[in-house]
Amino acid sequence: MAEPLVARSAFRPHVAPLASTTGVAGVALREAEGLTLASVAAFRGREAELADAVRVAYGLELPTGPKRAASGDVAFIGAGPGKWLAVSSGAADFAGLPAAVADQSDGRTVVRVWGPRARETLATLTAIDLHPRVFGVGDAALTHAASISIHLWQADDAPTYEIAVFRTFAATFWRWLAEAAQSRSVDARHGG
């Protein structure tokens, strides 16, 4: 008899090494587990209808441009004109929105990066200027890190960054990130 399909972490210790520091970590890496992710694209001419539906359902204004808007456990991150990545730390049914919605929960992985040297570490992997004067809380970017496509946003002033990466590249991205953070005293753990 075939085994049932079970969602599993994109990370395993043999492909995404763990690391811990004996002192205070300058950078911490964690897999953000249990997220519901969906790509949301407004139907042509119905952007206002989608914005109203999001306002009513989640109590937030859809961001325009590369921004993140959050309310409770739901966030929408701009991914292009009329497009967003919807993220929820709980169960959310984004399929009810008047838009083209595609579940990304098993197709992408989100990595959280924080600590006093998080910004410095990410700056070694991406060409985005992460200086607080130009990239702050709520800012987002679709870019590359170590030649891997990522969707990056700053979640808080700590600063905490969240990075969505396609699952097939997640372990490689983790290794690059952990290596970049190694000289900055890294604490890298995941549920894999």
C-alpha positions, 0 to 999 in steps of 0.5 A: 500500500502506498504511503500518504503524502506528507508535507516535509521540510525542504531542509535535511541536515545532510543538505542544509547544515546546522550550526551553533555558536558558543557565544552570542550569535551575530546571525540566526537562521530558522526555517519558518514552518507551518506557513500558508503561501499563495501567489495572488494576481488581480484579474484585469480591471478588477484590482479595486475589487480585490483590494476591497476583498482583502480589506474586508477579509484581512483588515489590511490595504494591499501594498502598491509596489515592493512593500509588505502589509500585515495584519494579524497572522496574514501579510501580502508582499508586493511581487509586481504590478497587480501581484502579491505573495500572500503569507499566513502563519495560520490556515488561510483560504486565499482561494476565496479572493476575486483573483488568480490564486495559486497555492505555494505552500509546498513550492516555496520555503521561507527562511527567517534571518535576524541578529545584529549582523543579519543585514551585513550577512545578507549584503554579501549575497545580494545586490540590494542596498539593505541600509536602514535609510533605504530598506526598512520595515515593510520594504520588499524586493524580488532579487537574487542571492548567490544566483538564486531567485528570492523574495526578500522583505524586512519584517521588523526593526530588529532587523528580521528578514524573511526570504521566500525561496523556491523549494528546489533551491532551498537547501542550496540557498541555506548552505550559501546563507550559513556559509556567509554567516559563519564568520559572523557567529551563526546559529542556524537551525531548522526542523528538517 
